[in-house]
Amino acid sequence: MEIDNYCFQQSGDSPDLEFVYDDADSHENEIAELYTYTEEAEFFLNKKAFEDTMKEYGFEPKWHTLDETTRQDVTLRLMDGVEVSPRAARMQAVRSILYIMQGAFGECTTLEEQPHRARQNVFLLYRHGFFHVFLQLLNMEIENSSAATSALRKPAVSLGDSTDLRAILSVLYIFVEVMRVSAETDTDDMKRDRANFASELALPMLGEELLAVTLFQMIIKFCSGATPHFPIKKVLLLLWKTILVSLGGTPQLRALKAQYREAHQLPPAPEDTVEVARTMRASSPPSSAADLIEAQQQRKTSRPFKRQQSLVKQSSMDDFQDLDGDSGADEELRDMEERQSMPMEPQGPGLPEDPESGEPTMRPATPAPGDTERQSGQRPHLQSTVSGSNEQPPGEDTGGFPSVLSQASAALGLPWVPKVRPKDIKEFLDATRLKFVGYQLPDDQTSLAGLPEPIHEGLRVLKQHMYTSLAEVQMKKEEDIAKHPLSMKEHEIPLTPTEILYQAMLPSMPQYMIALLKILLAAAPTSKAKTESVNIMSDVLPEEMPVTVLQSMKLGIDVNRHKEIIIKAISAILLLLLKHLKINHVLQFEYMGQQLMFANCIPLVLKFFNQNINSYIAAKNTVSVIDFAACVIGEQPELTAETLEIGEQQPYCWRNMFSCINLLRVLNKLTKWKHSRIMMLVVFKSAPILKRALKVRHATLQLYVLKLLKMQTKYLGRQWRKSNMKTMSAIYQKVRHRLNDDWAYGNDLDARPWDFQAEEFSLQANINNFHTRRYDKPSSASSTQQQQQQQD
């Protein structure tokens, strides 16, 4: 890490964030985020309910000391207790069960003991059928009109209005979360229970509807204002984990993609984006104008330039430059600063003595992918290193640079195998035939008569890197069915978990997407109070407002934490659904994506990122001493203002990093290959917003930001590209190359300002035909536009 420390001292940047992107945080943190800090008192209500229940049954109020037979007896009695009609007695049994599922924390002596005990208890209760019983209790509470009426009468809904519903949702969430993760100590029976549980979640429960659809309906009711007492954070967390367990996370997605590609006789995908991104190192963020002006002033007083430089604001793309503060002169100035700030040793034979001397420097040729090993002896000048994503082997001759800097040279290779679409090859042949022969041969990719030898070589390279996506195969099949409806009939639809969920969501898909985005808007840090259409604080605000400064600080942290967890859950739900639907059928994915676009998802995500993302990621709205289970096990420290301000020691908040990457991935999925939506990014001035996100030193997050910048560079104008060469170089180095994509110049036809709405209309027609044929459920454009008007 010597090279990192040296570079950070030179540039003043923060170190790379050692964040590992995954489907979810650690099990302990996921359980802790279920509860608000305001709910701390209710843990002891659960314990007291359990002790009272055990006394009624005539047993000692100790769960861990009971033998197996006695536990079975108590479990059966609790089953009878949750099915009684008096609410008070029923809720006492519910709280007793919740206490058991929380690991009977009153009998635990260490934090490590509690999750182990809780896991054993969850599997015991699952085998006795408690999960299905609590699903029935959830349906009863949803239909409890008296609770909704009482909440509607109150001027401010608080934690007390959802006490019973929160206990039931907590039990269901613990079931799902514990079953989601595997443990080394799991027996064969436990592994079988986990598999059965995932299968059950993917099917309608008790002959009714899917749990995921029930939770979506709860979200719609909450957003409509009919049930303001619903604890929306718990509902969203349970929905996220239900989808994650029933459909599967990243490993299952990878296996599904390989399985579907094999079924369509396609070769395996070359690599996984997230896995490759984990091997990268973060790029240095572009310097701001203020930093460069300050550096310029310092250098003027210490050492004059041989050539005077001034910061000149570019006239083109003024709106971008106002927010961006990164002009072409800034880039040139920073190059000189980087070269002049390097401590120099005696000059080597390969470098000029003065970087400003005007002598031409050698520029390495761009290597072909896979040539890294063959060319490992050749290293570019350090100036060409944008991110330093690969370290140079120590001991190589660096021509006079210190050894600590020599390690920063990037390897001559790109992390991705380039891709070419079949459509790109067709367009290449059409253009070259028209140029050299004067006519085209539709649907002919083999005849090369009349074309010069370099074109033959170019075509071989293109075909060598051709990649046919699953979506292209599925769309080709849809086109064939539309052309030949009699000879090519729809095969029987395999009822996969994703297909079952999509069919259940299809009638209300627009409402589900609008509801999720409404809550996301209300939880976003950039939202003002007057724009919040829904009150998401009902399950965090106490019945009595704080009266001391310490209580106010604790509540303020709790409110911010509550919002962050909601954003985390919604971003994960959207990404999971999009990824699974894209594999299951591309038009299902396109339908959901179109509903998100109609509900203004693109400007909403950009609004979210239009803040100080570094501050958001480094936010310390977690107090570990009052997290569950630390707040109920062992000796409790005195809570002071200093304790609250300390927060977490790590330089990032896991859930906020997770949310940012998820939202960037959602934005990528909505805009990829969609020119009309890419133009929305341009119109909403996303470039400066996204460039600020590059200040976060994490390779995966930067990769998805650079992808979004790459797709719109051709529309931003030559001056923007000239002024942002550092960003352009980072795109070249980090993002996969499409060999025929003229992304850096904007000379192709796609860069012209056509009316791209025709793309959306064509896509809508394909979706309608797909739904009519497959589900007899057309989704008209008028209905989606009506939903958009309701959102507005």
C-alpha positions in Angstrom: 0.0 0.0 0.0 3.1 2.3 -0.1 2.2 3.5 -3.6 -1.4 4.4 -2.4 -0.2 6.4 0.6 2.4 8.3 -1.5 -0.2 9.2 -4.2 -2.7 10.3 -1.6 -0.2 12.6 0.1 0.6 14.1 -3.3 -3.0 14.6 -4.4 -4.8 15.1 -1.1 -7.4 12.5 -2.1 -9.0 10.0 0.3 -7.9 6.4 0.0 -9.7 3.8 -1.9 -12.8 2.5 -0.1 -12.5 -1.2 0.8 -16.2 -1.8 0.2 -17.2 -5.2 -1.1 -20.4 -5.1 -3.2 -22.7 -8.0 -2.5 -26.4 -8.9 -2.4 -26.7 -7.7 1.2 -24.8 -6.7 4.2 -23.7 -9.1 7.0 -26.6 -11.0 8.6 -26.1 -9.2 12.0 -26.4 -5.7 10.3 -29.4 -6.7 8.2 -31.2 -7.8 11.4 -30.2 -4.7 13.3 -31.5 -2.4 10.5 -35.0 -3.9 10.9 -35.5 -2.0 14.1 -35.4 1.7 14.7 -33.7 3.1 17.7 -37.0 4.3 19.0 -38.2 0.6 19.2 -35.5 -0.2 21.9 -38.1 -0.3 24.7 -40.2 -2.9 22.9 -37.4 -5.5 23.1 -38.1 -5.7 26.8 -41.8 -5.8 26.2 -41.2 -9.0 24.2 -39.1 -10.4 27.0 -41.8 -9.6 29.6 -44.5 -11.1 27.4 -42.5 -14.4 27.1 -41.9 -14.5 30.9 -45.6 -13.9 31.6 -46.6 -16.6 29.1 -44.2 -19.2 30.6 -45.5 -18.5 34.1 -49.1 -19.1 32.7 -47.9 -22.4 31.3 -46.3 -23.3 34.6 -42.7 -23.3 33.3 -39.6 -21.5 34.4 -39.1 -18.4 32.1 -35.9 -19.7 30.6 -36.0 -21.0 27.0 -32.4 -22.3 26.6 -32.6 -24.5 29.6 -35.7 -26.3 28.5 -35.3 -29.8 27.2 -36.5 -30.8 23.7 -39.8 -32.2 24.8 -40.7 -29.2 26.9 -39.8 -26.8 24.0 -42.1 -28.8 21.8 -44.9 -28.5 24.3 -44.4 -24.7 24.7 -44.3 -24.3 20.9 -47.6 -26.0 20.5 -49.2 -23.9 23.2 -47.9 -20.8 21.6 -49.4 -22.0 18.3 -52.8 -22.2 20.0 -52.1 -18.7 21.6 -51.7 -16.9 18.3 -54.9 -18.4 16.9 -57.2 -17.1 19.7 -59.6 -14.3 19.0 -58.9 -11.8 21.9 -56.4 -9.4 20.5 -54.5 -8.9 23.8 -53.9 -12.6 24.4 -53.0 -13.1 20.7 -50.4 -10.3 20.7 -48.9 -11.6 24.0 -48.2 -14.9 22.2 -46.9 -13.0 19.1 -44.5 -11.1 21.3 -43.4 -14.3 23.0 -42.6 -15.9 19.7 -40.8 -12.8 18.6 -38.6 -12.9 21.7 -37.7 -16.6 21.0 -36.9 -15.7 17.4 -34.7 -12.9 18.7 -32.6 -15.6 20.3 -34.1 -15.2 23.8 -31.5 -12.5 24.2 -32.1 -12.2 27.9 -30.3 -15.5 28.4 -27.4 -14.7 26.1 -24.2 -13.5 27.6 -22.3 -12.6 24.4 -23.2 -11.0 21.0 -21.8 -14.1 19.2 -24.2 -16.4 21.0 -27.4 -14.5 20.1 -27.5 -15.1 16.3 -26.6 -18.8 16.8 -29.5 -19.3 19.3 -31.9 -17.3 17.1 -31.0 -19.5 14.1 -31.9 -22.7 16.0 -35.1 -21.2 17.2 -36.2 -20.0 13.7 -35.8 -23.5 12.2 -37.7 -25.0 15.1 -40.6 -22.6 14.7 -40.6 -23.1 10.9 -40.9 -26.8 11.2 -44.0 -26.3 13.4 -45.7 -24.1 10.7 -45.4 -20.7 12.3 -44.5 -19.0 9.1 -47.8 -19.7 7.5 -49.7 -18.8 10.7 -48.0 -15.4 10.7 -48.9 -14.9 7.0 -52.5 -15.3 8.1 -52.0 -12.8 10.9 -50.5 -10.3 8.5 -53.5 -10.6 6.2 -55.8 -10.0 9.3 -53.8 -6.9 10.2 -53.9 -5.5 6.7 -57.7 -5.8 6.7 -58.0 -4.3 10.2 -60.0 -1.2 9.3 -60.2 0.1 12.8 -56.4 0.7 13.0 -56.5 2.5 9.7 -59.4 4.7 10.8 -57.8 5.5 14.1 -54.5 6.5 12.3 -56.4 8.7 9.8 -58.1 10.6 12.6 -54.8 11.6 14.2 -53.0 14.7 13.1 -49.6 12.9 13.4 -49.2 9.1 13.0 -46.5 7.7 15.4 -44.9 4.4 16.4 -47.8 3.5 18.7 -50.2 3.2 15.8 -48.4 0.2 14.2 -47.3 -1.8 17.3 -49.1 -5.0 16.4 -48.3 -4.9 12.7 -44.6 -4.2 13.4 -44.3 -7.3 15.6 -45.9 -9.5 12.9 -43.7 -8.1 10.2 -40.6 -8.5 12.4 -41.3 -12.2 12.8 -41.8 -12.7 9.1 -38.6 -10.7 8.3 -36.5 -12.8 10.7 -37.8 -16.0 9.1 -36.8 -14.8 5.6 -33.5 -13.3 6.6 -32.3 -16.3 8.7 -33.4 -18.7 5.9 -31.6 -16.5 3.3 -28.1 -17.1 4.7 -26.3 -20.4 5.1 -24.1 -21.4 8.0 -21.3 -23.8 8.3 -23.1 -25.6 11.2 -26.2 -26.2 9.1 -27.3 -29.9 9.1 -28.8 -31.6 6.1 -32.3 -31.1 7.5 -31.6 -27.3 7.8 -30.4 -27.2 4.3 -33.5 -29.0 3.1 -35.7 -26.6 5.1 -34.0 -23.6 3.4 -34.6 -25.0 0.0 -38.3 -25.7 0.8 -38.7 -22.3 2.2 -37.4 -20.6 -0.9 -39.7 -22.7 -3.0 -42.7 -21.8 -0.8 -41.9 -18.1 -1.1 -42.0 -18.4 -4.9 -45.5 -19.8 -4.9 -48.9 -18.4 -3.7 -49.2 -18.9 0.0 -52.2 -20.8 1.4 -53.9 -20.9 -2.0 -54.0 -17.0 -2.1 -51.5 -14.6 -3.6 -47.7 -14.4 -3.5 -46.2 -12.8 -0.4 -44.4 -10.3 -2.6 -47.7 -9.2 -4.2 -49.3 -8.8 -0.8 -46.5 -6.5 0.3 -46.7 -4.5 -3.0 -50.4 -4.0 -2.3 -49.5 -2.8 1.2 -47.2 -0.2 -0.4 -49.9 1.0 -2.8 -52.4 1.4 0.1 -49.7 3.3 2.1 -49.0 5.7 -0.8 -52.6 6.3 -1.4 -53.0 7.6 2.1 -55.6 5.0 3.1 -53.2 3.3 5.6 -50.7 5.9 7.0 -49.9 3.6 10.0 -48.2 0.9 7.9 -44.5 0.6 8.9 -43.2 1.1 5.5 -39.6 0.4 6.2 -40.3 -3.1 7.5 -42.6 -3.7 4.5 -39.9 -2.7 2.1 -37.2 -4.7 3.8 -39.5 -7.8 3.9 -40.3 -7.4 0.2 -36.7 -7.1 -0.8 -35.6 -10.2 1.1 -38.7 -12.1 -0.2 -37.7 -11.4 -3.8 -34.0 -12.1 -3.0 -34.8 -15.5 -1.4 -37.5 -16.6 -3.9 -35.8 -15.5 -7.1 -32.2 -15.7 -6.0 -29.2 -13.3 -5.8 -26.1 -12.8 -7.8 -24.9 -16.5 -7.9 -28.4 -17.6 -9.0 -28.5 -14.9 -11.6 -25.2 -16.0 -13.0 -26.3 -19.6 -13.1 -29.7 -18.7 -14.7 -27.9 -16.6 -17.4 -25.6 -19.5 -18.2 -28.5 -21.9 -18.3 -30.6 -19.8 -20.6 -27.7 -19.1 -22.9 -27.0 -22.8 -23.2 -30.7 -23.5 -23.9 -30.5 -21.0 -26.8 -27.3 -22.5 -28.1 -25.2 -19.4 -27.2 -21.7 -19.5 -25.8 -21.1 -18.6 -22.2 -20.8 -14.9 -21.3 -17.2 -13.8 -21.4 -17.1 -12.4 -17.8 -19.2 -11.0 -15.0 -19.1 -7.2 -14.7 -19.2 -7.1 -10.9 -16.5 -9.7 -10.5 -14.1 -7.9 -13.0 -14.8 -4.6 -11.3 -13.7 -6.0 -8.0 -10.2 -6.5 -9.4 -9.9 -2.9 -10.5 -8.6 0.1 -8.6 -10.4 3.4 -8.4 -9.5 6.3 -10.7 -8.2 9.6 -9.3 -11.2 12.0 -9.4 -11.0 15.1 -11.6 -9.8 18.1 -9.7 -12.2 21.0 -9.1 -11.6 24.5 -10.4 -11.1 25.9 -6.9 -8.3 23.3 -6.2 -6.5 24.2 -9.5 -6.7 27.9 -8.9 -5.3 27.5 -5.5 -2.5 25.3 -6.8 -1.8 27.8 -9.6 -1.5 30.7 -7.1 0.9 28.7 -4.9 3.1 27.8 -7.8 3.2 31.4 -9.0 4.6 32.5 -5.7 7.1 29.7 -5.5 8.2 29.1 -9.1 7.1 30.9 -12.2 5.9 29.1 -15.2 8.0 29.0 -18.4 4.7 29.5 -20.1 1.9 31.5 -18.6 -1.4 29.7 -18.2 -4.8 31.1 -17.4 -8.1 29.4 -16.6 -10.5 30.2 -19.3 -14.1 29.2 -19.1 -15.4 27.4 -22.2 -18.3 29.0 -23.9 -19.7 25.8 -25.2 -21.9 23.7 -22.9 -22.0 26.5 -20.3 -24.6 24.7 -18.1 -22.3 21.7 -17.8 -19.3 23.8 -17.1 -21.0 25.9 -14.4 -21.6 22.8 -12.3 -18.5 20.9 -13.4 -15.8 23.4 -13.0 -13.4 21.4 -15.2 -12.3 23.3 -18.3 -9.8 22.4 -20.9 -7.2 24.7 -19.3 -7.9 23.0 -16.0 -7.0 19.7 -17.5 -3.7 21.0 -19.0 -2.9 22.8 -15.8 -3.4 19.6 -13.8 -1.2 17.7 -16.2 1.6 20.1 -15.6 1.1 20.1 -11.8 1.2 16.3 -11.8 4.5 16.3 -13.7 6.1 19.1 -11.8 5.1 17.8 -8.3 6.8 14.5 -8.9 10.1 14.3 -6.9 12.7 13.7 -9.7 15.8 11.6 -9.5 18.6 11.9 -12.1 17.1 11.7 -15.5 17.0 8.4 -17.3 17.8 8.1 -21.0 14.1 7.7 -22.0 12.7 11.0 -20.6 13.2 14.7 -21.6 14.7 16.8 -18.9 11.8 19.3 -18.8 8.2 18.2 -19.2 7.4 21.6 -20.6 10.3 21.6 -23.1 8.1 20.8 -26.0 10.1 17.8 -27.0 7.9 15.0 -28.3 7.4 12.1 -25.9 6.8 8.6 -27.0 3.2 7.4 -26.9 2.6 3.7 -26.6 0.3 2.0 -29.1 -3.0 0.7 -27.9 -2.6 -3.1 -27.3 -5.0 -5.7 -28.4 -6.9 -7.3 -25.4 -5.0 -10.3 -24.2 -1.6 -9.0 -25.3 -0.8 -7.8 -21.8 1.5 -10.7 -21.0 3.3 -10.5 -24.4 3.9 -6.8 -23.9 4.5 -6.7 -20.2 8.0 -5.4 -20.7 6.7 -2.2 -22.3 5.3 0.5 -20.0 3.8 3.9 -20.9 4.9 7.2 -19.6 3.3 7.8 -16.2 1.4 10.7 -17.7 -0.8 8.2 -19.6 -1.9 6.5 -16.5 -5.4 7.6 -15.6 -6.3 5.3 -12.7 -3.4 3.1 -11.9 -5.7 0.1 -11.9 -2.8 -2.4 -12.1 0.5 -2.2 -10.2 3.8 -2.4 -12.1 6.2 -5.2 -10.8 8.8 -3.7 -8.5 12.3 -3.4 -9.7 11.5 -2.4 -13.4 13.4 0.4 -14.8 11.3 3.5 -14.7 13.6 6.0 -16.3 14.3 8.1 -13.2 11.0 8.1 -11.4 11.0 6.9 -7.8 10.2 3.2 -7.3 7.1 4.1 -5.4 5.7 5.9 -8.4 6.9 3.3 -10.9 4.3 0.9 -9.4 1.5 3.2 -10.5 2.0 2.5 -14.2 -1.0 0.7 -15.6 -0.5 -2.6 -17.4 -0.9 -2.4 -21.1 -4.2 -4.2 -21.3 -7.9 -3.7 -20.9 -10.0 -5.5 -18.3 -12.7 -6.5 -20.8 -13.0 -8.5 -23.9 -14.5 -6.2 -26.6 -17.9 -7.0 -27.9 -19.6 -6.5 -31.2 -23.3 -7.0 -31.9 -24.6 -8.8 -35.0 -26.3 -5.6 -35.9 -22.9 -3.8 -35.8 -21.4 -6.3 -38.3 -24.4 -5.8 -40.6 -24.1 -2.0 -40.5 -20.3 -2.3 -41.1 -20.8 -4.5 -44.2 -23.6 -2.3 -45.6 -21.5 0.9 -45.3 -18.4 -0.6 -46.8 -20.2 -2.3 -49.7 -21.9 1.0 -50.5 -18.6 2.8 -50.4 -16.5 0.3 -52.4 -19.0 -1.5 -54.6 -21.9 0.9 -54.8 -24.7 -1.5 -53.7 -25.8 -3.5 -50.6 -26.6 -7.2 -50.1 -29.3 -7.4 -47.4 -28.8 -10.3 -44.9 -25.5 -11.4 -46.5 -22.6 -11.4 -44.1 -20.3 -13.8 -46.1 -19.8 -12.3 -49.6 -16.7 -10.0 -49.6 -16.4 -9.6 -53.4 -15.0 -6.2 -54.4 -13.9 -5.3 -50.9 -10.2 -4.6 -50.2 -8.1 -6.8 -47.9 -8.1 -4.5 -44.9 -11.9 -4.8 -44.9 -11.6 -8.6 -44.8 -9.3 -8.3 -41.8 -11.6 -5.9 -40.1 -14.5 -8.2 -40.6 -12.5 -11.1 -39.1 -11.8 -9.1 -36.0 -15.4 -8.1 -35.7 -16.6 -11.6 -36.0 -14.0 -12.8 -33.6 -15.5 -10.5 -30.9 -19.2 -10.9 -31.9 -21.4 -11.4 -28.9 -25.1 -12.3 -29.2 -27.0 -11.4 -26.1 -30.0 -13.4 -24.8 -32.2 -10.3 -25.4 -31.3 -10.3 -29.1 -32.3 -14.0 -29.4 -35.6 -13.4 -27.6 -36.4 -10.4 -29.7 -35.6 -12.3 -32.9 -38.0 -15.0 -31.8 -40.7 -12.4 -31.1 -40.2 -10.9 -34.6 -40.5 -14.4 -36.2 -43.7 -15.2 -34.3 -45.2 -11.9 -35.4 -44.3 -12.5 -39.0 -45.4 -16.2 -39.0 -48.1 -16.5 -36.4 -49.5 -19.8 -37.7 -46.3 -21.7 -38.3 -44.4 -20.4 -35.2 -46.6 -20.8 -32.2 -45.8 -19.9 -28.6 -44.3 -22.9 -26.7 -45.6 -23.7 -23.2 -44.4 -21.0 -20.9 -42.1 -22.5 -18.2 -43.5 -21.4 -14.8 -40.2 -20.2 -13.2 -40.3 -18.2 -10.0 -39.7 -15.0 -12.1 -42.5 -15.9 -14.5 -45.0 -16.5 -11.6 -44.1 -13.2 -10.0 -44.3 -11.3 -13.3 -47.8 -12.7 -14.1 -48.9 -11.7 -10.6 -47.5 -8.2 -10.8 -48.6 -7.5 -14.4 -52.1 -6.1 -13.7 -50.7 -3.5 -11.3 -47.2 -3.0 -12.5 -47.5 0.8 -13.2 -48.9 1.4 -9.7 -46.2 -0.7 -8.0 -43.4 1.3 -9.8 -45.0 4.7 -9.0 -45.5 3.8 -5.4 -41.8 2.7 -5.0 -40.6 5.9 -6.6 -42.9 8.1 -4.5 -41.3 6.6 -1.4 -37.8 6.9 -2.9 -38.5 10.6 -3.6 -39.7 11.1 0.0 -36.6 9.4 1.4 -34.0 11.1 -0.8 -31.7 13.5 1.0 -32.2 16.1 -1.7 -36.0 16.2 -1.2 -37.5 19.2 0.5 -40.3 18.7 3.0 -42.9 20.3 0.8 -42.3 17.8 -2.0 -42.9 14.8 0.1 -46.2 13.3 -0.9 -46.1 10.4 1.6 -45.2 10.4 5.3 -42.5 7.8 5.7 -41.8 8.7 9.4 -44.8 7.0 11.0 -42.7 4.0 12.1 -39.8 6.0 13.6 -41.4 8.9 15.4 -42.2 8.2 19.1 -45.6 9.0 20.6 -44.0 11.6 22.8 -41.4 13.9 21.1 -38.0 14.3 22.7 -37.5 16.8 25.4 -33.7 16.7 25.9 -30.8 17.5 23.6 -29.6 13.9 23.8 -33.0 12.5 22.8 -33.2 15.0 19.9 -29.8 13.9 18.7 -30.8 10.3 18.9 -34.0 10.9 17.0 -32.2 12.9 14.3 -29.8 10.0 13.7 -32.7 7.6 13.7 -34.6 9.5 11.1 -31.6 9.8 8.8 -30.8 6.1 9.3 -34.5 5.2 8.6 -34.4 7.1 5.3 -31.1 5.5 4.3 -32.5 2.0 4.9 -35.6 2.7 2.8 -33.4 3.9 -0.1 -31.3 0.8 0.3 -34.4 -1.5 0.1 -36.0 0.2 -2.8 -32.8 0.3 -4.9 -32.3 -3.4 -4.3 -35.9 -4.3 -5.2 -35.7 -2.4 -8.5 -32.3 -3.9 -9.5 -33.3 -7.4 -8.5 -36.5 -7.3 -10.5 -34.9 -5.7 -13.6 -32.1 -8.3 -13.6 -34.4 -11.3 -13.2 -36.9 -10.1 -15.7 -34.2 -9.4 -18.3 -33.0 -13.0 -18.1 -36.6 -14.5 -18.1 -37.7 -12.4 -21.1 -36.4 -9.2 -22.4 -39.9 -7.7 -23.1 -40.9 -8.2 -19.4 -37.8 -6.3 -18.5 -38.6 -3.6 -21.1 -42.2 -3.3 -19.7 -41.0 -2.7 -16.2 -38.3 -0.3 -17.5 -40.8 1.7 -19.5 -43.1 2.0 -16.4 -40.1 3.3 -14.4 -39.3 5.8 -17.2 -43.0 7.0 -17.3 -42.9 7.5 -13.5 -39.8 9.8 -13.9 -37.3 7.4 -12.5 -34.4 8.9 -14.6 -34.7 12.5 -13.2 -35.4 11.1 -9.8 -32.1 9.1 -9.7 -30.2 12.1 -11.0 -31.8 14.3 -8.3 -30.6 11.8 -5.8 -27.0 12.1 -7.0 -27.2 15.9 -7.2 -25.7 16.1 -3.7 -22.4 15.7 -2.1 -22.1 11.9 -2.6 -18.9 11.7 -0.7 -20.7 13.1 2.4 -23.6 10.8 1.9 -21.4 7.7 1.6 -19.4 8.8 4.7 -22.5 9.6 6.7 -22.4 8.1 10.2 -26.0 7.6 11.1 -25.4 4.3 12.9 -24.7 4.0 16.7 -23.4 0.5 17.3 -24.0 0.5 21.0 -27.8 0.9 20.5 -28.1 -1.5 17.5 -29.8 -4.8 18.1 -28.5 -7.0 19.8 -25.8 -4.8 21.5 -28.6 -2.8 23.2 -30.0 -5.8 25.0 -27.0 -8.0 25.8 -24.3 -7.3 28.4 -23.6 -4.1 30.4 -25.0 -1.1 28.6 -22.7 2.0 28.4 -24.1 5.4 29.3 -25.4 7.1 26.2 -23.9 10.6 25.8 -23.7 13.1 23.0 -20.1 12.1 22.4 -21.2 8.4 22.0 -23.8 9.4 19.4 -21.3 11.5 17.4 -18.6 8.9 17.2 -20.6 6.6 14.9 -18.9 3.9 12.8 -15.1 4.0 12.5 -14.9 2.9 8.8 -14.8 5.7 6.2 -18.0 4.6 4.5 -21.5 3.5 5.3 -22.2 0.1 3.8 -25.9 0.7 3.0 -25.3 4.0 1.4 -22.5 2.7 -0.9 -24.8 -0.2 -1.7 -27.7 2.1 -2.6 -25.6 4.4 -4.8 -24.2 1.4 -6.8 -27.7 -0.1 -7.2 -29.3 3.2 -8.4 -26.4 3.7 -10.9 -27.0 0.1 -12.2 -30.8 0.8 -12.5 -30.0 3.9 -14.5 -27.7 2.0 -16.7 -30.3 -0.7 -17.4 -33.0 1.9 -18.2 -30.8 3.8 -20.7 -28.5 1.2 -22.4 -29.1 1.3 -26.2 -32.1 3.6 -25.7 -31.2 6.8 -27.5 -34.4 8.7 -26.4 -33.5 7.9 -22.7 -29.8 8.8 -23.2 -31.0 12.2 -24.6 -32.9 12.5 -21.3 -29.6 12.2 -19.5 -28.3 15.0 -21.6 -31.3 17.2 -21.3 -31.3 16.9 -17.5 -27.6 17.9 -17.4 -26.5 14.6 -15.9 -22.8 14.9 -16.9 -21.6 17.3 -14.1 -23.7 15.4 -11.6 -22.2 12.0 -12.6 -18.7 13.5 -12.8 -19.0 14.6 -9.1 -19.8 11.0 -8.2 -16.4 10.0 -9.6 -14.9 11.6 -6.5 -15.9 8.4 -4.6 -12.8 6.2 -4.8 -14.4 2.9 -5.4 -13.9 1.0 -8.7 -17.3 -0.6 -9.1 -19.2 2.7 -8.5 -16.9 4.6 -10.8 -17.4 1.9 -13.5 -21.1 2.4 -13.6 -20.7 6.2 -13.6 -18.3 6.0 -16.5 -20.7 3.8 -18.4 -23.4 6.4 -18.1 -21.0 9.1 -19.2 -19.8 7.1 -22.2 -23.2 6.6 -23.6 -23.8 10.3 -23.8 -20.4 11.7 -24.7 -21.3 11.8 -28.4 -24.2 14.2 -27.6 -22.3 16.5 -25.3 -20.3 18.2 -28.0 -16.7 18.4 -29.0 -15.9 21.1 -26.5 -17.1 19.0 -23.6 -15.0 16.1 -24.7 -12.0 18.3 -25.2 -12.4 19.8 -21.7 -12.8 16.4 -20.0 -10.0 14.4 -21.4 -9.2 12.8 -18.0 -12.8 11.5 -17.9 -12.5 10.3 -21.5 -9.3 8.5 -20.7 -10.9 6.8 -17.7 -13.8 5.6 -19.9 -11.3 4.2 -22.4 -9.4 2.4 -19.7 -12.3 1.1 -17.5 -15.4 0.5 -19.7 -15.8 -2.3 -22.2 -15.1 -1.4 -25.8 -17.7 -1.8 -28.6 -15.5 -2.0 -31.7 -17.9 -0.1 -34.0 -19.1 2.4 -31.3 -18.0 5.9 -32.2 -18.6 7.0 -28.7 -15.7 9.5 -28.4 -16.4 11.5 -31.6 -20.1 11.7 -32.4 -19.7 11.2 -36.1 -22.3 8.5 -36.6 -25.9 9.0 -37.4 -27.1 8.2 -33.9 -25.5 11.4 -32.7 -27.9 13.6 -34.8 -30.8 15.1 -33.0 -33.6 12.9 -34.5 -36.9 12.5 -32.8 -36.1 9.4 -30.8 -39.7 8.9 -29.5 -40.3 6.6 -32.4 -38.1 4.1 -30.5 -40.4 4.1 -27.5 -43.5 3.8 -29.6 -42.0 0.8 -31.4 -41.0 -0.8 -28.1 -44.5 -0.2 -26.7 -46.1 -1.9 -29.7 -43.8 -4.9 -29.2 -44.7 -5.1 -25.5 -48.4 -4.9 -26.3 -48.2 -7.7 -28.8 -46.2 -9.8 -26.4 -48.7 -9.3 -23.6 -51.7 -9.9 -25.8 -50.3 -13.1 -27.2 -48.9 -14.5 -24.0 -51.2 -13.3 -21.3 -54.1 -11.8 -23.1 -53.4 -8.6 -21.2 -52.5 -5.7 -23.4 -50.7 -2.8 -21.7 -51.8 0.2 -23.7 -49.6 3.3 -24.0 -52.6 5.4 -22.9 -52.9 3.6 -19.6 -49.2 4.1 -18.9 -49.4 7.8 -19.8 -52.4 8.0 -17.5 -50.3 6.6 -14.7 -47.6 9.2 -15.5 -50.2 12.0 -15.2 -51.2 10.6 -11.8 -47.6 10.6 -10.7 -47.2 14.3 -11.8 
